[in-house]
Amino acid sequence: MGRMTRTRKARGCAHGGDPSVSRRLSGFVPFAIFMLRRSPGFVSFGFLALFFLYPLWAILRLSFAEGLGGLWAVLADGYTWRVLGFSVGQATLSTLLTLAAGLPGAYVFARYDFPGKRLLRAVAGVPFVMPTVVVAAALGALLGPHGMVNAGLQTLLGLVQPPIRIPNGIGLVLLAHVFYNYTVVLRLVGGFWANLDPQLEAAAAVLGASRRRVICEVTLPLLAPALGAAALLVFIFSFTSFGVMVILGGPRMATLEVEIYRQTAQLLRLDVAASLALIQAACTLAMSIAYTRLVARNVAPLDRLPRTAVARRPRGAGQRMLVGANAALILLLLGAPLAALVLRSLIGPAGLGLGYYLALGENRTGSAFFVPPTTALANSLRIAAATTAIALAVGVPAGYLLAGKGAAGDRPCRSPAAPLLDALFMLPLGTSAITLGLGYLVALSTPSLAGLRASPLLIPLVHSLVAMPFVIRSLLPTLRGRSPRLIEAAALLGASPWRAWLHIELPLITPAIITGAVFAFTVSLGEFGASLLLTRPDAPTLPVVIFRLLGQPGAVNYGQAMAMSSILMITTAVSFLVLEQIRPPGGEF
């Protein structure tokens, strides 16, 4: 009875003793916090079922509209297997190249401490949040037929034709995937490597093992979970790559993603597109489950040390050269395309200047669907803001569900079904944006739901599905590391559950929430695949306008695309660099 009295007094004192305010807060807010703590998956499951599983169900239903005949016809077509084989082949090659480029950097960042390390790590992460359209435009501006390298060599050597020609664009595609996914290896493998005790390797060397045996029999087995998780994530991103493939790959390079778009937007064969999307969804589901299992193995106790106890200053010329070479690789591999993009946007027929930027508001072709870039940017910012709000509203409860309820000790108690639930919430990240867009087209084709096609929330809902996993991954390390004893102590002192959460738990997870919010904002700002299918011609986003300009002939259109890509690149880069300053340690991305 005394505890109940203290709780009521605490509620009354929270707002200066105003009973009307207390009565209002004792309504919805405590109930929302109660649902968050007691049944955190209620909101998340409802959102996932309605806006993700239902569109996938619409695709499944369309695939089996004629029984197994439609799906069997697609599977029996040799072209399907060629497309699937190429999708798997280019993703495998992209993964191997990314691992080869990223592992030396992961080692350097794990074992050495050097000036500018934090800034260099942030710079390495910028391409990951870049829109795929910008990545493709940046590499085209550097190495394309009219790129800076070819233009420089033609001027220097007096050549008429570009000297660098990459056949079929496969080289540019692979380079774009390495450029985009380099930081995945750097962060996942390097973060895990930084916590491993180097004395394990030293002990093996003392026992007579050669350097090669130490790497093969000690280091690699310990790194296997992190290596597998990074490889699977890079494979998923490369397997579902659309913007890079459609811009840099050329018409002959058809992946499942590109073929789904072609069957939907160009051939209007939604049944074939649905069958292809079903095949792709099955592949990504299997890979998502494997990824979450490997991530779970990353948290196994291995006598880890703090990162500050492992990293050391480079000693000797060899170590300094290793650190310097990796820093140069990051700046060359990741910085050169972005610098070329900005420089290409400033070089016009009259030389250096802002001509392409000043021409962004001109409708040179008199197109009825012309939208000023400022309007497209406003559309992207509005959609990104709505996406962030939705992703947080769904991602925070999902994070609580996956982290588990507080136990009697200091560690949360996780459900045995947590890995499966984790894979379920990761599935939207592995599902292609084109598949999501197709699912919405099919699901909203019924007369009862056709009105939703014009809703301003349609695009933010689709974007939030892609952004939600980033919010969850940002929150999980903090939620799993929280101590339930703090809440128990607050309850013993008379605080209600919602006050304890508001004043104790919320401040602890706020940095992780801000990190997830910035991720959601930048992901939405650059999302391309679903927006290309679902946006109205008179209300495009910035990536869609860039894609339209790249597809039109003329130097001015190309220069405008470079200018808009530079604006989008700078916006996302600044957002990510701000994120690096506020994000808590231990995040998975």
Protein Blocks (a to p, Z undefined) as FASTA:
>chain_A
ZZmmmmmmmmmmmnoopaklmmmmmmmmmmmmmmmmmmmmlmmmmmmmmmmmmmmmmmmm
mmmmnojmlmmmmmmpmklmmmmmmmmmmmmmmmmmmmmmmmmmmmmmmmpccehklmmm
mmmmmmmmpcfklmmmmmmmmmmmklmklmmmmmmnopabdfbdcehhlmmmmmmmmmmm
mmmmmmmmmmmmmmpcfklmmmmmmnopafklmmmmmmmmmmmmmmmmmmmmmmmmmmmp
mklmmmmnojmlccfklmmmmmmmmnopaklmmmmmmmmmmmmmmmmmmmmmmmmmmmpc
ehiacfklmpccdedjklmmmmmmmmmmmmmmmmmmmmmmmmmmmmcfkopajklmmmmm
pcfkopakbccfklmmmmmmmmmmmmmmmmmmmmmmmmmmmnopadfblbdcddfklmmm
mmmmmmmmmpcfklmmmmmmmmmmpmklmmmmmpcklmmmmmmmmmmmmmmmmmmmmmmm
pcfklmmmmmmnopafklmmmmmmmmmmmmmmmmmmmmmmmmmmmpmklmmmmpcfklcc
fklmmmmmmmpgcjklmmmmmmmmmmmmmmmmmmmmmmmmmpcghiaZZ
